[in-house]
Amino acid sequence: MPYPQLSLIVPMFNECEVLDLFFQRVIKQLEKHDDTFEIVCVNDGSTDATGSRLAERAAADPRIKVINLSRNFGKEQALTAGIDYSCGQAIIPMDCDLQDPPELIPEMIAAWRDGFQVVLAQRAHRPGDSGLKRTSSSLFYKVINRLSDIDIPENVGDFRLMDRKVIDALQLYPERTRFMKGLFASLGFKHTTLQYVRPGRAAGSSAWNYNRLYKLAIDGIISFTSLPLKLWSYLGAVTAIGAFCYGLYLIIRTLVFGVDVPGYASLMVVMLIMTGLILLSLGVIGEYISRIFIEVKQRPIYIVMDTIGFDE
């Protein structure tokens, strides 16, 4: 069977409510072109009827393929599974909630045919997001781009088109802690950007809470820069020099003016500051060590329970 021209990668977790509308809008856009396509749906351990509904869809339409993971591994891992199993000459990862508008896909394909190997979809406006989420997102991109050597485009998610050469390069990255936006940005290649207004969710509610977003942000920063470790080295050196100078001052003052009893308040302030710095530095080091621990174990990024629609 010949390889399809386009692979759509769709991680799903409890998306039963929006499945029918998603396939209706996506297939309508994909069928506008003569290109063959496949829709690779990754069921990331859903606990609702998502798995059974996907099986029904795959049985009715051979262009729909399903990967059922053994449990919920997370979106980054599910996206990795979909990319590994796809075989299109170009792929487009996208969300099932229709916040990534399928109507942008024809423009992506046109840009790809014009010679661009990566076509980014950038959110020009996010009316469905709260002010706190927009502010925190903007702050995250400013921080990571300042710390990292890689420029991660702001307001660009996983929704993009990538040529097969780009995917082949991506699969050379073996790390278990996956921050896909950073991995995509690190690849380079000739790219262009399309802007769109991000709509609200078509149905259901997002599984991304602030705790999960914070963890993803920390994973991104730790994965793409060692600058926090270097900053604590510099801070430790400055603190040590300051402590040495202050100790020398105390010795000279004692020799000149004699012994006096140091104040309790100043002693406590110094102790609390130093203890806080030590604990904070240990926390930063611990974040890096925990990821080294994960990488050294070399556990699989994901486990596939079964697949539907893939040739042997």
N, C-alpha and C positions, 0 to 999 in steps of 0.2 A: 504493500500500500504506500503510495507516495506521501512524502511529508507535507503537512499543511503549510500554507504560506504564513498564516498568523495563528498564534496561540494566545488565548486570553486566560490569565491566571487569576482565580478568584478564591481567596481564603474565606471560609464561612464558619461562623460559630453562632448557632441559634438564630438563623436568618429565615426561618420557615415563612414568616409573614410577608416577606418581600420577594420571595423566589419567583412567583409567576410574573410579577411586573418587571423584575430584573431581566428574565429571559426574553420577555416580549420586547422590551426596548433594545436590548443588546443585539439580539438576532436580527431585528429590523435594520439596525445600522450596518451590521456585518454583511448582510445579504445584498446591500447596495453595490457591492464590489464583486468582481468575478473571482477574487481570490478564495481559495479554500481556507477553512479555519477550523479550529477546535477550541472548546471552552473547557478548560481544566479546572474543575471545582474541587477544592480541598476542604473536606469536612473535618474541622479541627476539634473533634470530640464533642460535637453538639449533643445537648441533652433533650432537645425538642424533636420534632418530626423532620428536621432538615435532611437527615441521612436517607430516610425512606422516600421523601419527595425527590431528592436528587436521583435516587435509583430509578424512580418512575420516569423522570425526564431523560435519563441516559438510555433507558430501554426504548423510548419513543423517538429519540433523535441521536444517531450515532456520533454526531459532532460534539455532543456533551459527554465528557469523561469525568469520572469521580475518583478521588483518592480519599479513603477513610483512614484517618490516623487513629492510633490505638487509644489516645486520650487527648486532652487539650494541652498542646505544647506551646501555644502562643502564636500570634500573627506572623512574627518574623520567621519562625520555624515552618509554619504552614506555607508561607510564601516560598521559602526555600524548597520545600517538597514539590510544589507546583512547578517551579522553574526546572528542577531536576527531571521531572517527568514530561515536560513539554518538548515538542520537537519542531515547532514552527520556525520559519526563517526570521520571524520577528515575534516578540512577545509583548503583551501589555498586561501588567499587573493592575488590578483595580478592586475596589471594595464592592460588596454586594448591595450596600444600602442606597446606591444610586446618588451618593454625594459626589462620586466621580461620574460625570454625565457621559453616557454612551454616545451622545451626539457629537462629542469631540473626537471620536475614533476616526472618522473619515479624514479629518484634518491631519491627524497624526500619520495616517497611512500616506497621505499626499506628501507630507514633509519627508517621510522615509524614502519615498520614491524619488524625491528630489536629491537624495544623496546623504541625508543626515542619518547617522547611525544611532543617535539617541534623540528622542523628541520628548521634552519635559512639558508637563502640564502644571502651570503655576496658578495658584489661587489668587486672583486679583482682589477678591472681596469675599469675606466669610460671614455673611449675615446670620447664619444659623449658630455661630459660636458665641459664647458669652465674652464679655469684655475681659474677664480674668484670663480665660483661655487664650484669647488673641494676644494679650500682653505677655503672658508667660511663654507662649510660643515664640514671640518676637525676641524676648530676652534670651531664650535658649539658643536660638540661631546666632545671636550676637556673641554670646559667650563661647560657643563651640567653634565658631569661625575665627574668633580672636585667639583661642588656645591651640587650635589644630592647624596643621599645614595644608589640610584639604578644605577647599571652599564648598560648603554644603549649601545649595541654593535655598533661600528662604521661601516659605510657603509652597514648597514642592514636596509632595508626598511620594507614595509608591506608584501613583498613576503616571505612567510614562510608556513610551514605546522604545524597545531596545532591539537592535539587530542581533542576529545569531552570533556574530563575532564578539559582541559585547558580552553575551551570555556565556560564551566559551571562556572568556577572560574571568568573568565572575566566578565560575566554578573552580577556578584555581585557588579561591579563598576557602581554607578549611576550618576557620574558627567556629567554635560552638556558640559563643556569645555574639549574636547576630544583630547588628544595627544596620538594616538594609539601606536606609537613605545614605548613610556614610559609605557603605560598600559600593553602592551605585555611583556616588560622586567621585570615589577614588579611582574609577576605571578610566575616566577621560573620554576619548573618542570625540568625533565631530558631532556637535549637538546644537539644537535650537529650542526655543521656548514658546509655547502657546499659553495664552492666559484665558482664564474662565472664572465665572462667578460660581462659587460653591453653594449648591442648594442644601436645604436641610435633609434629614433622613426621610426616605419614602415611607418607612414603617419601622416599628420596633424601637428599641433604645440601644445606645452604644454601650459596649462592654468596657470601654476605656474610662476608668475613673482617674482622679488626680494621682492616686498612689501608683497606678500602673504607668501613667505618663511620666511621673517622677523617676521611676525605676528605668524606663526606657531612655530618659534623658541622661541619667548617670551612666548607663551602659554606653551611650553614644560618646560621651566625654571621655570615659576611661578607655574605650576601644580605639580612639583616634588621636590621643595625645598623652604624652608622659609629663607634660608641663606641670601639673599639680605636684608631682614628686620633686621636680626640680625647684619649684617655688618653696617647698618646705625645706629643701636643702639650703637655699639662700636665706630663708627666715631663720633657720637654725644657726647658720654662720653669723648672721647679724646679731642674734640674741646672745650667742657665745661671746662675741667681741664686746657687746654692751656689758655683759656680766663680768668679763675680765676687767674692763675699764672701771666699772663700779667697785669691784673688789680692790683694785689698786688704789682707788680714791679712799676707800675705808682704811686701808693699811697706812697710807700717808697721813690721813686725818688722825688716826690713833697715835702714830709716832709723834705728831706735832702737838696735838691737844690732849693726848691721854685717852684712856678708855671711857666710853660713855655707853649707856644702855640704849640700844636701838628701839624705835617705836613699834608697838604691837601692830598698829594699823598698816604701816608701810610694809612690815614683814608679811602680813596676811595678803596684801594686794599682790606682792611679788609672787608668793606661793600660789595663789589662785590663778594668776596670769600664766605662770609657767606650767602648772598642772593642766590648764585648759589647752595650751598650745601642744603639750605632749599628747594628750588624748586625741586632739583633733588630727595631729600628724599621724598617729597610729591608725585612726579611722581611714585616712586617705590611703595609707600603705595597705591597710586591710582590704580595701576595695580592689586594689590591683592584685593582691595575693589571692583573693577569692576567685578572681577570673583566671589566674594562673592555675589554680587548683582544678577549675572546671575544664580547662584546656588539656591539662596533663592526663586527666582520667580518660579522655577521648571517647566519651559516650556518644552514641548516635544523636544527631541533631533532631531527628524525628523517627518515629516507628510507624510503618504503614500496616494497618490491620488487613485491608483488602482494597482492590481497585476494581473499577467498572469501566469497560469500554476500551481498555488498552490492549493492543496486540501483544502476544507473547514475545 
